[in-house]
Amino acid sequence: MYRNTDTPPDAPSAFAGSGEILFRSALRKIGKHEWRVTVYRHRRYGAVVGYEWRRAAETIMGRNFPPDPYWQRDVNWPRYDHNDGQYAGMPRTLARLYDAHRVAIARHLIAA
């Protein structure tokens, strides 16, 4: 089901139930979370771009905590706000993640 990914899946994509995963970017750590941009084929809308996030691995008082094993959809972000037209309440640095993979994203949107 997964193709055109930078690394093999370590945890199911939050968009896996929505359709076939066409592309997933490399991870980018923003604050205490890891983010990636995903292109997937939606059953109704065709190729769609979405973001996924999870809590990153961290060390607290000498103890190592692994990353959260489950990816969350962008709409599950605690400060998500669909009325915020520019950033939707998500981190502004996601624009850099998108720009870093702009060509690959466009290629998968056109091919779908």
N, C-alpha and C positions, 0 to 999 in steps of 0.2 A: 504494500500500500504506500510506502514511503519511497520517494525518488527525488533526485536532485537535492540532496541534503549534504551539508558540510560534514556532519558526523552522524553515526548511527543513532537512532533514537534511544535515549536513556530513560525516558518516561513518555507515556502517550501524550500526544499533542492535545491541547484543549479543543482544537478544531477537528479532531479525528472523527467525531460523531457527525460532523456537519458535511463531510465529503472527503474526497481524495486530496491529500497534501501534495501540492505541486512543488513548493519551495519553502525552505526554512533557512533563515540567515544564521550566521554565527552569533553566539551570545555576546551581549554587551552588558557590563555591570553598570548600573545607574543607581547610585546610593547603596542601599542594602539589598537590592533586587537585581536579578538577571532578566534581561529582555531579549526577545527575538521577534523578527517580523516574519509572518507566514503568508504564503499565497495558497489558497485552497479552492477546489472546485465545489461550489455550493450547488445543491440540487436544483434550486430555483433561480438563483441570480447569476450563475456562471462563475467565472474566476473572481475571487474576492481577496482583499488584503486585510489582514488583522494582526494585532500584536498579542504576544503571550508573555507572561511574567511569572516569576517564582522567587521566593526568598533565597538569597545566595548563601553559600557556605560562609561561616564565620567562626572566629575564635573568641570566646568570652571567658575571661579569668582562667586562661590556660586550657580550657576545654574546647575541643573542636566539634562543631555542629555541621553536619552535611547540609547540602542545599535541600530545599523542599522538594520531595519527589514528584509533586504534581504541578503541572503547568496550569495557569489560570488564564481565562480570556481577558482581553482588554476591558470589557464592560464590567468585570468583577473587581477592577481596581478601586480601592476604597474612596478615592476622590474623583472617580469618573463622573462626568457631567455632560450629557449629550447636548445641553444648551450652550456649552462653551464651544463656539464655532471653530476656534483655531486649534486648541490642544485637547479638547474634550476632558479637561481635568487631569490629564496624564502628564508625565515629565516632559518638559520642553526639549530635552536632549534626545528624545526619540526621533526628532527630525534628522539628527546626524546618523542614527542607525539606518533610517530609510534612505538617506542620501548615499550612504556607503554601499548600498545594494540596489540602487535605483535601476541600473541596467538589467540585472538579473530579474528583478521584479517585473519590469516592463516586458521582458522577453517571455516570461511565464503568463502574463496577462494576455499578451497578443496571441500566444500559441494556444491558449485555452479557448 
